[in-house]
């Protein structure tokens, strides 16, 4: 099968959607399918052979964060060229409502189109204003996928229609077989995420840390991710700052080793999450998980059976739960076992097969994807019809 996948966010800035698309593409390549991924990327970004650059992205506030997106007449022309040269049996668009390549591809393509909805942001004024434009694009989609029940509910309530729920995938064995690093073991709490992005929740964890260290002074916090490290610990008492170790950006291999090493993984995210791929990765590595009680996180953790939760943004509740868990080896072992068993449903062997079944359904008896010449008038209204 010839599969085209559209990534809305810049390939050179790591994120959950990009990792999902990368792993999905490589899963299909291993099965022998032809795969091409269209993504924004800077000119000097090293790209895998299956990724086609749609040009440089620009930072745009989106879903409580800053996303690097790609939009405009040059991008539109690249979308049309990619579709023409790809001769795809199916095109899989991620985040078709974001002002980026997904929406451009919806306008440009005709034929079997699958869309995955990752976000769970509430209906915004911008979305309401653009509803007519979005609706024209969404009507061209043959099948919709939501990465969680929470994302599906957002889609149904704000855009109409429905979607099949297929979660994000993880190579469970990659994390399960990673070798722990001795220097990251022994009374350690792990956090992975962008330091400067408040919704990832590191400030909540920093507010909880004095209480954790008061009860368990030998505990260390290991933080992996980019951002201002000095600002992150600015509110901590000076004597506690050495208990926080910043690892910076780490490789996929070191992420797996970190998750295999820590005694407890904490996900203090405050909102804007529709799934929680880091929770799945942590469970895959056998790390006990303590997470904020976001709807999406509770679902990923099997309603709290595969990990524990605390009240969102409540640093005292986080501190109390972390102290209790770190002092209860039997409970930590129980969470490791439950998480390791539960996480198998997120392995690519299951998730990839489910997505492929959707492709096969929409392509059965259908013509290949082609550029939709009827879209020219709509594109022209936005200055996007130039070649």
C-alpha positions in Angstrom: 0.0 0.0 0.0 1.2 3.5 -0.8 0.6 5.6 2.4 1.0 9.3 2.7 1.1 10.8 6.3 0.9 14.5 7.1 2.6 15.9 10.2 1.3 19.3 11.2 4.2 20.2 13.6 7.8 20.9 12.8 9.9 17.8 12.6 12.9 19.5 14.2 11.1 20.2 17.5 10.4 16.9 19.2 6.8 16.3 20.5 4.3 13.5 21.0 2.6 13.9 17.7 5.9 13.8 15.8 7.1 10.7 17.7 3.8 9.0 17.0 4.0 9.7 13.3 7.6 8.6 13.1 7.0 5.3 14.8 3.8 4.7 12.8 5.7 5.3 9.5 8.5 3.0 10.6 6.1 0.3 11.6 4.5 0.4 8.2 7.9 0.4 6.5 8.9 -2.7 8.3 5.7 -4.4 7.0 6.8 -3.5 3.4 4.5 -0.6 2.7 5.6 2.5 0.8 5.4 5.5 3.2 6.0 9.2 2.7 5.6 11.7 5.5 5.1 15.4 4.7 6.2 17.7 7.6 7.5 21.2 8.2 11.2 21.3 8.7 14.0 23.8 8.7 16.4 23.6 5.8 19.3 22.3 7.9 17.2 19.6 9.7 18.4 16.0 9.1 15.4 14.1 7.9 14.8 10.3 7.6 14.6 9.2 3.9 10.8 8.8 4.2 10.2 12.5 5.3 9.6 15.2 2.8 10.0 18.8 4.0 7.2 21.3 3.4 9.4 24.2 4.4 10.2 26.1 7.5 7.5 26.4 10.2 6.7 29.4 12.3 5.8 29.4 16.1 2.0 29.8 16.7 0.2 29.7 20.1 -1.9 26.6 19.9 -3.7 24.3 22.4 -2.1 26.0 25.4 1.4 25.7 24.0 3.5 27.1 21.2 3.4 24.9 18.1 5.6 25.3 15.0 3.2 25.2 12.1 3.4 25.6 8.3 0.8 27.6 6.3 0.7 29.7 3.2 0.8 29.5 -0.6 4.3 28.0 -0.8 3.2 25.3 1.6 0.0 24.7 -0.3 2.0 24.3 -3.5 4.3 21.8 -1.8 1.2 19.9 -0.6 -0.2 19.6 -4.1 3.1 18.5 -5.5 3.6 15.9 -2.8 0.1 14.5 -3.5 0.7 14.4 -7.2 4.1 12.7 -7.0 3.0 10.3 -4.2 0.1 8.6 -6.0 -1.0 7.4 -2.6 -3.7 4.8 -1.9 -4.5 6.6 1.3 -3.5 9.9 3.0 -3.4 10.0 6.8 -3.7 13.5 8.2 -2.9 14.3 11.8 -4.6 17.3 13.4 -6.7 18.3 10.3 -8.1 21.4 12.1 -4.7 23.0 13.0 -3.7 25.9 10.8 -1.0 23.8 9.1 -0.3 21.1 6.6 -3.3 19.0 7.7 -5.9 21.6 6.8 -4.0 22.4 3.5 -4.0 18.7 2.6 -7.8 18.3 3.4 -8.4 21.2 0.9 -6.1 19.8 -1.7 -6.9 16.0 -1.7 -9.7 13.9 -2.9 -10.0 10.2 -2.3 -9.4 8.0 0.8 -8.4 10.3 3.6 -8.0 9.2 7.3 -7.6 11.9 10.0 -6.3 11.5 13.5 -7.4 14.0 16.2 -4.9 14.3 19.0 -5.9 17.4 20.9 -8.6 18.0 23.5 -8.7 21.8 23.6 -12.0 23.4 24.3 -13.8 25.1 21.5 -12.1 28.4 20.9 -13.3 31.7 19.3 -10.9 31.0 16.4 -12.4 27.6 15.8 -16.0 29.0 15.9 -15.0 31.7 13.4 -13.4 29.2 11.1 -16.1 26.5 11.5 -17.4 26.9 7.9 -13.9 26.5 6.5 -13.1 23.5 8.7 -16.4 21.8 8.0 -15.7 21.9 4.2 -12.4 20.2 4.8 -13.7 17.7 7.4 -16.5 16.5 5.1 -13.8 15.1 2.8 -12.4 12.8 5.5 -13.3 9.1 4.9 -12.5 7.9 8.5 -11.7 9.6 11.8 -9.5 8.4 14.6 -9.2 9.9 18.1 -6.3 9.0 20.3 -8.4 8.7 23.4 -12.0 8.8 24.5 -11.3 12.3 25.8 -10.2 13.4 22.3 -13.2 11.7 20.7 -15.6 13.5 23.1 -14.0 16.8 22.2 -14.4 16.1 18.5 -18.0 15.1 18.8 -18.9 18.1 21.0 -17.1 20.8 19.0 -17.0 19.6 15.4 -19.7 17.0 15.1 -19.4 13.5 13.7 -17.7 10.6 15.5 -14.4 8.7 15.5 -13.0 5.3 16.3 -10.6 5.4 19.3 -7.2 4.1 18.6 -4.5 5.1 21.1 -1.0 6.3 20.4 1.4 3.5 20.0 4.7 2.6 21.8 7.4 0.0 21.1 6.9 -1.6 24.5 9.9 -3.9 24.3 12.2 -1.0 23.4 11.5 0.5 26.9 11.1 -2.8 28.7 14.6 -4.1 27.6 16.5 -0.9 28.2 19.4 -1.1 30.6 19.1 1.1 33.7 21.9 3.5 34.4 23.4 3.1 37.9 23.9 6.8 38.4 20.1 7.4 37.9 19.1 4.7 40.4 18.5 4.9 44.1 15.7 7.1 45.5 15.1 8.9 42.2 12.0 10.6 40.8 11.8 11.2 37.1 10.3 14.0 35.0 10.5 14.4 31.2 9.1 17.4 29.4 9.7 20.9 28.2 10.8 22.9 31.3 9.5 26.2 30.0 6.0 25.0 29.2 3.8 25.5 32.3 1.2 22.9 31.3 3.8 20.2 31.6 3.6 20.8 35.3 7.2 21.1 36.4 6.4 24.2 38.6 3.9 22.0 40.5 6.5 19.3 41.1 9.0 22.0 42.3 6.4 23.2 44.8 6.0 19.7 46.0 9.7 18.9 46.3 10.4 20.5 49.7 7.8 18.4 51.3 9.1 15.3 49.6 12.7 16.0 50.7 11.6 16.9 54.2 10.3 13.3 54.6 12.8 11.6 52.4 16.0 13.7 52.3 18.0 11.3 50.1 15.5 11.6 47.2 16.7 13.1 43.9 14.7 14.6 41.1 16.0 13.9 37.6 14.6 16.3 34.9 15.0 15.7 31.2 14.0 18.3 28.7 14.9 21.7 27.2 14.3 25.0 29.0 15.7 27.5 31.5 17.1 25.3 34.3 18.0 28.2 36.6 14.5 29.6 36.4 13.0 26.2 37.1 14.7 26.0 40.6 14.6 29.7 41.4 11.8 29.3 44.0 13.5 26.3 45.7 15.5 26.9 48.8 19.2 27.1 47.9 20.1 24.1 50.0 17.6 21.9 48.1 18.7 22.8 44.6 21.5 20.2 44.5 18.8 17.5 44.8 17.6 18.4 41.3 19.7 17.1 38.4 19.0 18.5 34.9 19.8 16.2 32.1 18.9 18.4 29.2 17.6 16.9 26.0 18.2 13.2 25.9 18.1 10.6 23.2 15.3 8.0 22.9 17.8 5.4 24.2 18.5 7.5 27.3 14.9 8.2 27.8 14.2 4.5 28.0 17.1 4.0 30.4 16.0 6.9 32.6 12.5 5.4 32.9 14.0 2.0 33.7 16.1 3.6 36.4 13.8 5.8 38.4 11.8 4.7 41.5 8.9 6.8 40.6 7.8 8.7 37.4 5.8 11.8 38.1 3.6 13.4 35.4 2.3 16.7 37.0 0.8 18.1 33.7 -1.9 20.7 34.3 -4.0 20.4 31.2 -4.2 20.3 27.4 -3.5 16.6 27.3 -5.7 14.2 25.2 -3.6 11.1 25.8 -0.4 10.9 27.8 2.3 9.0 25.7 4.9 9.6 28.4 2.8 7.5 30.8 2.7 4.7 28.4 6.5 4.9 27.9 7.0 4.9 31.7 4.8 1.9 32.2 6.6 0.1 29.3 9.8 0.6 31.1 8.3 -0.7 34.4 8.4 2.7 36.2 5.6 3.2 38.7 3.5 6.3 37.7 2.1 9.1 39.7 0.1 11.5 37.6 -2.3 14.5 37.9 -5.9 13.4 37.6 -6.5 14.7 34.1 -9.3 12.8 32.4 -6.9 11.6 29.6 -4.3 10.4 32.2 -6.9 8.5 34.3 -8.0 6.7 31.1 -4.4 5.8 30.1 -3.8 4.5 33.7 -6.8 2.2 33.5 -8.9 4.3 35.8 -6.1 4.4 38.3 -5.5 0.7 38.4 -2.1 0.9 36.5 -0.9 4.0 38.3 -1.8 6.5 41.0 -3.2 10.0 40.5 -3.3 13.2 42.6 -5.5 16.3 42.4 -4.4 18.4 39.5 -2.2 21.4 40.4 -2.3 20.4 44.1 1.4 20.4 45.1 0.6 19.2 48.7 -1.3 16.2 47.3 1.5 15.4 45.0 4.1 15.6 47.8 2.0 13.4 50.1 1.4 10.7 47.4 5.1 10.7 46.4 6.3 10.3 50.0 3.8 7.5 50.7 4.8 5.6 47.5 8.5 6.0 47.9 8.2 4.6 51.4 6.1 1.6 50.3 8.3 -0.8 48.1 5.4 -3.3 47.9 3.1 -0.8 46.4 5.7 0.3 43.9 6.2 -3.3 42.9 2.5 -3.7 42.5 2.3 -0.6 40.2 5.2 -1.9 38.1 3.5 -5.2 37.6 0.1 -3.7 36.8 1.5 -1.1 34.5 3.7 -3.6 32.6 0.6 -5.8 32.0 -1.7 -3.0 31.0 0.6 -1.3 28.6 0.7 -4.1 26.1 -2.6 -2.8 24.6 -0.6 0.2 23.4 2.1 -1.8 21.6 2.5 -1.0 17.9 1.7 -4.6 17.1 -1.9 -3.8 18.2 -2.2 -0.1 17.4 -0.6 -0.3 14.0 -2.8 -3.3 13.0 -5.9 -1.3 14.0 -4.8 1.7 12.0 -4.0 -0.5 9.0 -7.5 -1.9 9.3 -8.9 1.6 8.9 -6.8 2.2 5.8 -8.0 -1.1 4.3 -11.7 -0.1 5.0 -11.5 3.3 3.3 -9.5 2.1 0.3 -11.6 -1.0 -0.5 -12.9 -0.4 -4.0 -11.8 3.3 -3.9 -9.7 5.2 -6.4 -6.3 6.4 -5.3 -5.8 9.8 -3.7 -5.6 12.7 -6.2 -5.4 16.5 -6.0 -8.9 18.1 -5.9 -9.1 20.7 -8.6 -12.5 21.9 -7.1 -10.6 23.3 -4.1 -8.9 26.0 -6.2 -11.7 28.5 -5.6 -11.5 28.0 -1.8 -7.8 28.2 -1.8 -7.9 31.4 -3.9 -9.9 33.1 -1.1 -6.9 32.7 1.2 -4.2 33.5 -1.4 -3.2 29.8 -1.5 -3.9 28.9 -5.1 -0.5 29.9 -6.6 1.9 27.2 -7.8 
